[in-house]
Amino acid sequence: SDEMTRNKKLQLNTISSLLNQIITLICGFILPRYILSYYGSTVNGLVSSVQQLLGLISFCELGVGAVVQSALYKPLADNDGVLTSKILISARKFFDKVGIILSVYVVLLAAFFPLSQRDDFDYISTMFLVLAMSISYFAQYFFGVRDQLLVNADQRSYIQLFYQSLTVIINTILSIVIIKYGASIQIVKLVASLVYLIRPVGLAIYVRRNYKIDYSLKLTEEPIKQKWNGLAQHVASVVLQNTDTVVLTFFSTLINVSIYNVYNLVVTGVKQIVLSLTTGIQSLFGNMLAQEETVLLDKTFDCVEWLLHTITVLVFTITGLLIVPFIQIYTKGIADANYIVPVFAVLITCATASYCLRLPYSMMVLAAGHYKQTQNSAIIEMILNIVISIGLVYWFGLVGVAIGTMISMTYRTVYYAMYLRKNILERRFTLFVKHILVDIVTVVCMVAATFWIKLSAVNYFAWIIMALECGGICLAVLIIINLIFYRKTLKNVIQLFFRKQKAESKEK
């Protein structure tokens, strides 16, 4: 049945998404460690800075990608080849324009960025690094972006996720080999660029074999509405994610950029794993909103809200407890910078947790398509982060930047919860407040119950033992607190889960 294939695809996509995140996460830890030990913290900071500045390339895919993808759902469902082709033609025109703008941006970056580096890098080698890395960004995010949106909209994300995981693995192995042979960082990044071309080529072949797209059609009117609306929010969110590194690059030291990025690897990795668990939820909300299943939507939202709060609190409290010991082991033997900054560790963990707590609310807002209405909050969040970070970086360095991130993210999370109450679900705001208060109580209890656990030795084995101890105790605390405060929701979640299981066994 159609429902069955939809569930199958959802499972396949969720599993590939999770696997891809785990592979990306593991490789994302291995490679910087090699760069750190072979080239030092300053080069690692330089690479991180260039990466953030090139992040604009990846962001173009997101902003319009979301809009293109939502335009493709209907024609694909109706097997309407003509409309599908028209949407892709319009997307191609748009991406061609964006491609030209990005190329100009990269050329300017290559020309001017090296001038800002007062550290020990000469102009030519920095310029070459920017160019080498920009090719790999184009290969990753720009070539083949249309094919990627097409397979995603057709609920076949697992195809492109497979290619993505493959290129990440090949790139990591190749890079390490080249690093060990003593190549310069520029050559390492250039080779990465060539590896990343595997994905767009593989996707192009797959799309050509499985879809009939006619690029010769003439467009009479614009098939993609709202093309620019999604963009403003994305500009804001990308600036938000990159503010910290950019502020540190220009107002602090590359050593600080390197320290920031090592911590950021950890919290972002954890965030991505939480995110990958939500892969299919937004479209589920969208479907229920479209069919006006208010009661079911309310119940489902309750469960998702509780689930994300619970997972976020558990995962990020454990992260907060284990991050400094982990960094101690990860940077062992690297003497050119002090990587142990506990205050910063706590702040960056809280800021990222706050981002994850907004997910149920932001997914609902986007599922309802309220891009335009919530645009200003995105811009305010971005400005808050920039102003506070620049204001505090001079006195507090890394910690100042983290305070900016935390305040701005908390603002937007609260904004979303309030927006939802007024405009989409008529929910009492006290529900959100109760969640936050219970979250705080849980964190305090977890920390109190585990603070006596210390690393027994500076190696990964000792860290895993410590992680298991902390994890077990935190989980026990979490279960007790939820049995006190959220009996009814727990019952609902179990009911929803079993109803789904029953329905699936009936289908078989």
N, C-alpha and C positions, 0 to 999 in steps of 0.2 A: 504494500500500500504506500501511498504518497507520504503519509505520516511516518511510516517506518524509515523510508529513505531520508526524510528530514532529520529524524533522530540519529540515524546512522551517520549522516554527514556531520551533525553537531558533535557526536562523539569523536569521529575521526579528526575533525578540526580542533576540538579541545585538546585531544591527546597530542596531535602534532604541534599545536601551539605551546603546550607545556614542555614537550621534548625539546622543541626549538629554543625555548627560553633557557632550559637547563644547559643545553650545549653552548648557547651563546654566553651564558653566565660562566660556565667552567672555562671556556676558551678566553673569555674576557678577564679572568683572573690570571691565567697562565701567561698570556702574552705580555701584559704590563710588567709582570714580575721579571721576565727576561730583559725587557727594555730597561727597567730600573737597574738590574744588576750588571748589564753590559754597557749601558750608556750613562747611568746616573740619574738623579732626580731632576736635574735641570732639563735634560732632553725629554724625560717623561712629561714634565710640565709643558714643554714646548709642543710636543705632540698633542697633548690634551687641549692646549689653547687652539691649535690649528683645527682640531676636530670640532671644537665648539663653534668656531667661526664658519666652518663648512657645514655645520648643522642646518643652515638655511636650505641647503639642497634637499636634505631629507624631509624638511618641513613642507616643501612645496607639494611633495607627494601626498602628505597628510591632508592639508587644507582642502585642496580641490578633490583629492582622492575620495574623501568621505562623501562629497556631494555627487560625484560621478557614480560612485558605487550605489548610492541610494536611488539614483535615476535608473540604474540598470535592473533593479529587482523585478519590476513589473514586466518589461519586455521579455526578460529571460523566462519568467514564469508562464507568459502567454506564447512562448516560442515565436515571438515577433522579430524575425531576423532583420527586417528593414529598420525598425526603430533602434534595435541594438546597434546596428551598423552606424546609424546617424549619430547616436550618442558617442560612439567611439571616434567618429570623424571629428565631432565638436571637441572631444577631449584631446585629440591629436593636435588640432589647431592651437588649443590653449597651451598644451605642454610644449609645443614648438616655441611659442612666445616666451614662456617661462624659461626654456632652455637657453634662449639668446640672452635674456636678462642675467641668468646665472653665470653664463660664460663670461660676460662683461664683469660681473662681480668677482669671479675667480681671478681674472687677469688683474683687476685692481688690487685684490688681496695679495696676490703674488708680488705685485710691485711695491705695495706700501707696508704690508705687515712686517717684513724684515727690518724696516727702519725703526720699528717700535722696540726691537729686541736689543736692549743695551747689554745683555749678557754675552757670553763668549761664542756667538755664532756669527759667521760672516754672511753677508748679504746673499751671495749666490747660493750657498747651500740651504739657507732658509727658504729662499724662493723656490728652489728645486723641490724641497720637502712639501711646500704648499701645493705645487702643481701635481706631484706624484699622488698626494692624498686626495686631491680633488678628482682625479681620474677615477679612483676607487669609489668615491662618493657618487659620481655620475653613474658608474656601473651598478652600484648597489641600489640607488634610489630613483634613478631617472630613466635609464634605458629600460624598456620593458615594463614601465609603470602601467601602461594601458592594459597589457596582457594580465598583469597582476590584479588590477581592479576587476577585470572580467571574470577571472577564476574565483576571486573572493566573492563577487556578487552572486556567482553561480553556486555558492556554498562549497567550493572546492579549494579553499585556502590551503588544504594539506599538500596540494601539488607544489605551490610556490614555497611553502614552508620546508618541503623536502629539499628543494634546490638550495634554499637559504642555509639550512643546517649543513648540507654538503659543502658549500663554499666556505662556511666558517671553519669547519674541521680542516679542510685542505689548506686554507690560508694559515691557520695556526701552526700546523705541522711544517709547512714550507718555510714560514717566517722563522721558526725556531732553528731549523737547519741552517738557513742563511745567516742568522745572527751568530750561530756558533762558528760559522766559517769566517766571521769577522767582517761581514759586509757593513757598509754605512747604513744609518737609519733610512736615508733616502731610497736606497736600493730595496730595502725590506718593504717599504711602503709601495714602491713601484710594482714589485712582484704581486703584492696583495691586489693591486688594481687589476692585473690581468686575470687573477683567479676569480675575482668577482664578476667577470664577464660571463662565467659559466651559466649563471642563473638567467639573465635575460635571454641568452641564446636558447637554453633548454625550454624556457617558457614559450618563446616564439614558436618553436617546433611543435610543442604540445597544442597551442592555440590553433595553429594552422591545420593540424590534423583533426581537431575536435569541434571546431566552430566554423560556420560559414559567415565570414564578415566581408561585406562588399564596400571597399573604400572608394569606389568610383561614384557613389551616389552624390547627388547635389543637395545641399541644405537649403530649404526655403525659409524656415524659422529656427530659432535657437532651441534645441531639444533639452538642454540642461538648464533648469531654472535654479535660482539661488546660488549661482556659481561663486559669487564674491562674498556672500554672507557668511559662509562657513570659514572664509579665509581670515577675517578679522580676529575671530576667536583663536584661530590657530597661530596667527602672528603673536598674539599675546601669550599663548601658552608656551610657544617656543622660546620667546624672549625670557619668560619666567624661568624655564629650565636652564637657560644658558647664562643668565645674569651673573650668577656667582663666579663662574670661571672667568668671564670677561672682566668683571670688576677686579678680581684678584690679579688677572694678567696685567691690567693697566695701572692699578693702584697699589699692588703689593708685589710679591716676588714669585718667580716660577717655581721655587721650592714649595711655597704655599699652595700653588696650583696643583703640584704633584701630590701633596698631602691630602688636599681636598678631594682629588680624584680617586685616591686609594679608598678613602672612606665612602665616597659616593658610589664606587663600584659595588660595595657591600649593600648599602641601603637601596640603591636602584635595582640591584639583583633581586632583593627581597620584594620590592614593589612590583617588579615585572612578574614574579611568580604569583603574587596576589592577583594582579591584573589578568594573567592568563587563565585564572579560574573563572573569570567573568566573561570570557569570549562570546558566548551565545546569549548572554542575558539581555543586552540592550535590545536586540531584535525581538526577543520574547516580549519585553515590555511594549515595544512598538506594535507588535501584533495584537496584544490585549487591548491597547489603547484604541487601535483602529477598529477592533470589533466591539468596543465599548463594554468589555466584561469587567465592570467596575468592582464588584465584590471580590472576584477572583484576583484582580489586579492588586487590590488593597491587601489581601491576604498574602499574595506572592511577595509584594513589596515588603511587608512586615518581615517575612522570612529572610529575604535577601539582605535587608537592613541589619537584622540581628546577626545573620551569618557573617557579613563583612565586618561589623563591629567586633564580633568575637574573634574572628581569624586575625584581624589587624592587631588587636590588643595582644593576643597570644604571640603572634609572630614577631611584632616589633618590640615587645618587652624582652623576649628572648634575645633578639638582635642587640638591644641596648645593653644587656648584661654581657654578651659574648663578643661584641665588636672590638673592644680595646685589646683583650687577650688575643683575638684573631690577628689583628694588625701587628701586634708584638711578634707573632710567629712569622707572619707574611713578610715583614720587613726586616727580619733578623739578619744581621750582617750588613745592612745598608746604613752607612755611618754618616752620609752627607746631609742628613736632615733628621729632626726629631719627629717621629710619626705618632708618638703617644700623646694625644690631646683629648682627655676625657670629657671636658666641658663641651667641646665641639662635637664629640661623638654623640652625647646625649641630645644636643640641640638638633643635629641633622637627622637623628633617628626620629625625634618627635615631629619634625617638619614633614618628613616623608610619611609618617603614620597619619598625620592630619590629611595629607593628600589622599591616602587610601580610604579614610573615613568618609570622604565626600563622594566616593564612587556610586553608592546606591542613588544618591540624590542627583548627581550630574548625569548618570546614565538615563534616569527618568526624564530629565529636562531635554536631553538630546533625542531620546526616543520620541518625545512629543514634538520634536523639531523646533524647539524654542531657541533658535540660534540668535536671532536678531534681538529678542527681548532681554537676553542675559549677557549681551555683548559688553555692556558697560562694566559689569562686575569683573570681567576678564581683564579689561584695561586697567581698572583700579588696582587689582591684585598685582599686575605687572609693575605699575608705577610705584606702589607701596614697596615692593621688593627692591626696585632699583634705588629709590631714594634712601631707604633705611640702610641698604647694604653699603652704598657709597658713603653715607653719613657715618657709619660705624667702623668701616674697614680700617680707617687710619688708626683708631685707638685700640680696637680689639682684634684686628687681623681676621683670621678664619672665623673666630667666634662671632664677630660683628656681622659677617656675611650670613652666617647660619641664623642669627636672630632675625634678619630681614626676611629670609625665606620662611621662617616659622610664622612670623606675624602675618605675612601676606597670605600664606596658605590657609591659616586658621580663619582669616577674614572670609575667604571665598567659600570655605566649607560651611560656615554659619549662614552665609548669604544664600547658598543653594537650599539649605534646609528650610529657610524662611520662604524662599521663592516658591518651593514646592507646596508649602502649606497654603499659600494664597492662590496659586494659579493652576495647579494640575491636580494634585490629590488634596482634598480638603482634610488635611491631617492636623491634629493638635501639635503645636510646636513643643509642648511639654514632653512629647514622646522622644523627640531628639535630645532634649535636655536630660531626660532620665537616662538615655543611652550614654551620654557623655559622662554623667556623674557615676554611673555604674562602671564605665571604662576606667575612670580615675581611681575608684576604690579598688578595682581589680589590679591595676598596675601597682598601686601602693602595697597591696597584700603580696603580690608576686615578688616584688623587690625585697620586702621585709622577710619573706620566707626563704630567699636564696642568697642574701648578701654575704653569707658566711662561706659560700663556695668560691675557692680560688684555684688558679692554674697550678697544678702540681709541678709542671716542668714546661719549658718553652719548646714544645713540639706538637705536631698535629694530633698525635694519639692522646696526649693529655687533654688537649682542647676538646676532642670528641667526647671523652669521659665527662668533662665539665659540662658540655652541651647537653648530654643525655641527662645528667643530674638536674640541671636548670630546667630543661624541657619537661621532665617528668613532674617536678614540683609545680611548675607554672600551670601545667595542664590540670593537675588535681585542684589547684586553687580556682581555676576558671570554671571547672565543673560544679564545684560547691557553690560559687557565687551565682552561677546561672540557675541552679536549682532553687536558690532563694528568690531571685528577682524575675526570672523569665520562664516560670513553669509553663504558662499558657503557650508562649511562642514555641518553646521546645516541643510541646505536644503538636502544634500546627506543622512544624517542620517535619516531624516524624510521619504525620498523616500525609502530607504532600508527597513525601518520598515514597511511602508505601503505595499510595494511590497510583503513582507513576509506574512502580514495579508491577502492580497488578495489571494495569492497562497493557504494559508491554508483554506480560506473560499470556494475556488473552490473545494478543495479536499473533503470537507464535502458535 
